[in-house]
Structures are given as C-alpha cells and as structure tokens.
Amino acid sequence: MPPPFRSLPIVSERLICRLPREEDVDELCVIFSEASARVYTPATAAPTRDAVANWAMPRLEERAGRSGLVLATKGSPNEPLGIVEVAFNGFSADLHFLIRENSRGKGYMAEALTEIMRQNPDMAPFVATIDAENEPAAKMLSKSGMRACILLTGYRVHPMLSSEPRDCLLYSTKPLGAAVGAPTEGR
C-alpha cells in the first residue's frame, strides 16, 4: 500500500493539486484528447469519457498503489489544467504527468512536481521515464530537481511517433543505485 500524501490539497505558490472530482471529468477528457498530449504516451486514441471517469473517481486515492491529482491554478481551482499520477511500487514513486496544451511552458508542472516531492519525502525516491527526444519534459524534470540517470534503449513504443520501441531517459531524485534500491557504496 502506498504511503498516503501527507496532506491534500497540495498547495504551491500558484497551484492547487487535489484529488479529482466527478465534475472534473469533462475537462479531463479535453486534456486527454489533445493529440499533442498523447505524442509521448503509448495511447493512439483519446480515452473514452468512461475511462476518464474511472481514472477520476474518488477511489483513485488508493487504487492499486497509485494516487492521482488534478492540477489547477489558485485563481481557478475548479478548472483542471493537468494531472499528476504517482505510482508507488514499494521502493520508489513513479511520476506520470500531463498538462493542457495552452498551459505548457508556464512552469506549472515543474512547480507542481517540486511541491509534491517536497511535501511527501516518505515517497522518495521519485522517478520518471520520458522519451529521450522529449526536450520540454526533460527541462521540466530538471527544473523540479530530478536528474537523468540512465538511457533506456528501445524501452517504450510511442505509436504516434513510431511503431518501433524508442529510447527513453530515466530521471530520479536520487542517484541511480539509490533510486532502484541497490547499494551505492564504492561506486
């Protein structure tokens, strides 16, 4: 069972990260349906409204070791601009994230991830895997304090880019050995 978030909502200077609500489903459908949002995912088509509703329901808080949060600005807390999902696997917290196209490049996701990691150190180390050519995500993860640890050759298929497995980068808040639970002494 994943360690719970220390407190919710998680609030930063500009953002509120909160559990999803039923009334978020239509806005989340818009975010998930943006083709540019799916480029670096295994998805080929937008999810159905039912699939998004299943993701957003309150049971999400303790769903198979995953916790999901909706990002919104403090000025518009009922208008989702993205999501962060934290999948806790027993030794690290794997981050998955998606942000509305018109909210990219404003530092929202880096701010959200930084605050989630700062307020929840018991979940550390935090890790994220991104396509090796996804420069905006690499920049954002670096801004949030994560570092590229290893190149994963032929790791994941992103069908909107290629039918072949693509190289990915593993980012972590700790050195690689610490991120995967291996001893780091003498390295």
N, C-alpha and C positions, 0 to 999 in steps of 0.2 A: 504494500500500500504506500502511495507517495506521501512524503511529508506535506502537510497542508500549507497553503500560503499563510504566512504569519498573520496577515490581516487583509481584508478586502473592503472597499476597493483599494487598489494601489494608486497612490496619487503622486504625480510629479509636478514640476513647475507649470506645464501646460496641459497635462493629460490626466485622464482617469482610466484606469484599467480595471474592469469589473467583470463579473460573471455575465454571460449572455442571458437575455430575456426573450420571451416569446415574441414580443413586439419588435425585436431586432431582426427577425428572420428575413423580411423583405429587403432591408438594406444590406444584410449579409449576402443575400442572393445576388444583388447587384455587384458587390465586391468580388464574389467568387466567379461571377460570369464574365468579368472583364478578361478578354483574351490575353492582354499583356500580363495579367496576374498569373496566368496558367503556363506561361512560357517555360519557366524553370520548375515545373512540377510534373509528376507522372500523369496528370489529367489531360485528356484530349478534349473533353467537353465540359461545359458548366454543369455543376451538380444540380439535381432537381431540388425543388423547394422542400420536399420531404427530407431529402438527405441533409440539407442545411438545417432544417428544423431539428432533426435528430442530433446534429452537432451542437446546436444552441440550447437544447433543453437543460433545465437545472441539474439533472442527474450527471451532467458533464463534469461536475466538480470532482467526482471520484470514479470516473469511467475508465476502467482498465489501466490505472496508473497514469492517466492523462488529466490535465487541468487546462481549461481554455479560458481565455479572457478576451473581452471586446475592448478595443481602444476607442476612446472618444476624447474630444477636447473638453476642457473645463467649461468653456462657453457654450458647448452644445453636447451635454452628456448623454442625450438620447439619440444621437446621430452617429452610429459607428463609422469609423474611418479605417478600421483594420482589425486583425485578430492576432493573438499570440497563443500558441498552444505549447504547453510544457509536458513532455512525456518523460516521466521519471521511471528509470529502469532498474533501480536498486543501487547503482553506483554513479549515475550522472543524470542530468536533466537535459534532454534533447529539445531544443527550441525549434519551433516551426512558426513562420510568420507570413503575413500577407497584408498589404496595405492598398487602399483605394488609389487608383492611378492619379487622381488630382491631388492627393495628399503626399505623394512621393517627393523626395528632395527637400523636405522641410525639417528633417531631423526628428520626426515623430517616433519612428520605430527605434532609432538608437536611444532616444530618451526613455521610451517605454522599457526596452530590454535592460538598460542600465538600472532603472529603478526596480524592476522585478528582481534582478540579481542582487542588488544592494539590500533590499528588504527581505530576501529569502536565502541567506547564506547556507542554511541547512540543506538546500537542494544541490549545492555545488558539488562537483564542477558542472558548469553549464557548457553544452556543446551544440554546434550547429553544423550541418553539412549543406554546402551550396555548390552549384555548378561552377567549375573553375573559370568560366568566362563571365560570370555574373558580377561585374565590377561594382555596380551600386550596392549589392548586398555585402560584398567584401568590405567596401568602405564603411558601410553602416555597422557591421560587426566589429570592425576595428575601433570605430568611434565609441562603441559600447564597452570596450575594454577586452574584447576577445582577440585572440591571435591565431593565425593559420598555423596548424600543427603538422599536417601531412596531406600529400596529394593522393587521392584515392583513384587509381587508374581504372577506367571503364566501370565506374561504380553505379551509375543510375541512368535509366532511359528517360529522356525528356522528349516525348513524341512530337511536340510542336517544333523541335529543333532538329531531331534526328531519330531514326529508328534504331540506331546503334547506341550502346552504353557510352555515356560521356564521363569525362574526368570530373571529379568533384574535390573540393577542399574541405577538410575537417577543421573547424575553428573550436577553440576551447578557452575557458577562463583560467586553466591551469596547464602546465607543461604536459606533453603527450602521455608520458608514463603515469602521471597523477590522474589524468583525465580518464584513463582506461583501467585504473586500479593496480597498475604494475609498479613495482618498486623503482624509484628513480635514483637511488644512491649509486654513485660510481659511474653515472652517465655523463 
